Amino acid sequence: MSPSNAAVASSPKLLDRVRWHLRVKHYSIRTEQAYVDWIRRYILFHHKRHPNELAEKEITDFLTYLAVEKRVAASTQNQAFAALLFLYQQVLDRKIDFSGLSLSR
């Protein structure tokens, strides 16, 4: 195994990192399960692309899909948004401009 492959193999997977950050911040197990599920759905919605490759437009596309196609309740959409906000700000340490995010309702 090359050194770069070894580093990738030894680094924690994204969803494990999400779990770790949630636990360090003492989030409930139910919140952890919900956030991990929303982040997994977000990644699958974007054909398994890593969230580092995605930004505001893809977040808006996912949340709009939930509202328009899946017809989820506003509170459900807000939970998905909170999970993605946590992912980008706490886990990936990325500054995403969520202020201009407009959700379809």
C-alpha positions as CSV (number, residue, x, y, z in Angstrom):
1,M,0.0,0.0,0.0
2,S,1.4,3.4,-1.0
3,P,1.8,6.1,1.7
4,S,-1.1,8.1,0.3
5,N,-3.4,5.0,0.3
6,A,-2.3,4.2,3.8
7,A,-3.3,7.7,5.0
8,V,-6.7,7.3,3.4
9,A,-7.2,3.8,4.8
10,S,-6.3,5.0,8.3
11,S,-8.4,8.2,8.3
12,P,-11.9,7.9,9.8
13,K,-14.8,7.8,7.4
14,L,-17.0,10.8,7.1
15,L,-20.0,9.4,8.9
16,D,-17.7,8.2,11.7
17,R,-16.3,11.7,12.0
18,V,-19.9,13.1,12.1
19,R,-20.7,10.7,15.0
20,W,-17.5,11.6,16.9
21,H,-18.3,15.4,16.6
22,L,-21.9,14.8,17.8
23,R,-20.7,12.7,20.7
24,V,-18.1,15.2,21.8
25,K,-20.8,17.9,21.8
26,H,-23.1,15.6,23.8
27,Y,-25.9,15.4,21.3
28,S,-28.5,12.8,22.0
29,I,-28.2,9.4,20.3
30,R,-31.5,10.0,18.5
31,T,-30.1,13.3,17.1
32,E,-27.0,11.4,16.1
33,Q,-29.0,8.8,14.2
34,A,-31.1,11.4,12.5
35,Y,-28.2,13.6,11.4
36,V,-26.2,10.6,10.1
37,D,-29.2,9.4,8.2
38,W,-29.8,12.9,6.6
39,I,-26.2,13.2,5.6
40,R,-26.2,9.7,4.1
41,R,-29.3,10.6,2.1
42,Y,-27.7,13.9,1.0
43,I,-24.7,12.0,-0.3
44,L,-26.8,9.4,-2.1
45,F,-29.0,12.1,-3.6
46,H,-25.8,13.5,-5.2
47,H,-24.7,10.1,-6.5
48,K,-22.2,9.4,-3.7
49,R,-20.2,12.6,-4.3
50,H,-18.3,13.7,-1.2
51,P,-19.8,16.8,0.5
52,N,-16.4,18.6,0.0
53,E,-17.3,18.6,-3.8
54,L,-20.7,20.1,-3.1
55,A,-21.8,23.6,-2.0
56,E,-24.9,25.8,-1.5
57,K,-26.6,24.9,-4.8
58,E,-26.5,21.2,-4.0
59,I,-27.8,21.8,-0.5
60,T,-30.6,23.8,-1.9
61,D,-31.4,21.2,-4.6
62,F,-31.6,18.5,-1.9
63,L,-33.8,20.5,0.5
64,T,-36.0,21.5,-2.4
65,Y,-36.3,17.9,-3.5
66,L,-37.4,17.0,0.0
67,A,-40.1,19.7,0.0
68,V,-41.4,19.4,-3.5
69,E,-40.9,15.7,-4.5
70,K,-41.1,14.0,-1.1
71,R,-43.5,16.5,0.4
72,V,-41.9,16.4,3.8
73,A,-43.1,18.6,6.6
74,A,-41.3,21.9,7.3
75,S,-39.9,20.5,10.5
76,T,-38.5,17.5,8.7
77,Q,-36.9,19.8,6.1
78,N,-35.5,21.9,9.0
79,Q,-34.0,18.8,10.6
80,A,-32.3,17.9,7.3
81,F,-31.0,21.4,7.0
82,A,-29.6,21.3,10.6
83,A,-27.8,18.1,9.9
84,L,-26.2,19.6,6.8
85,L,-25.3,22.8,8.6
86,F,-23.6,20.7,11.3
87,L,-21.7,18.6,8.7
88,Y,-20.3,21.6,6.9
89,Q,-19.6,23.9,9.9
90,Q,-18.5,21.4,12.6
91,V,-17.1,18.4,10.7
92,L,-15.8,19.7,7.4
93,D,-14.9,23.2,8.9
94,R,-16.3,24.9,5.8
95,K,-17.8,28.2,5.7
96,I,-20.9,27.9,3.5
97,D,-23.1,30.9,2.9
98,F,-26.4,29.7,4.2
99,S,-27.8,33.2,4.5
100,G,-28.9,33.3,0.8
101,L,-30.4,29.8,0.9
102,S,-34.0,29.9,-0.3
103,L,-36.1,26.8,0.2
104,S,-39.1,26.0,-1.9
105,R,-42.3,25.6,0.1
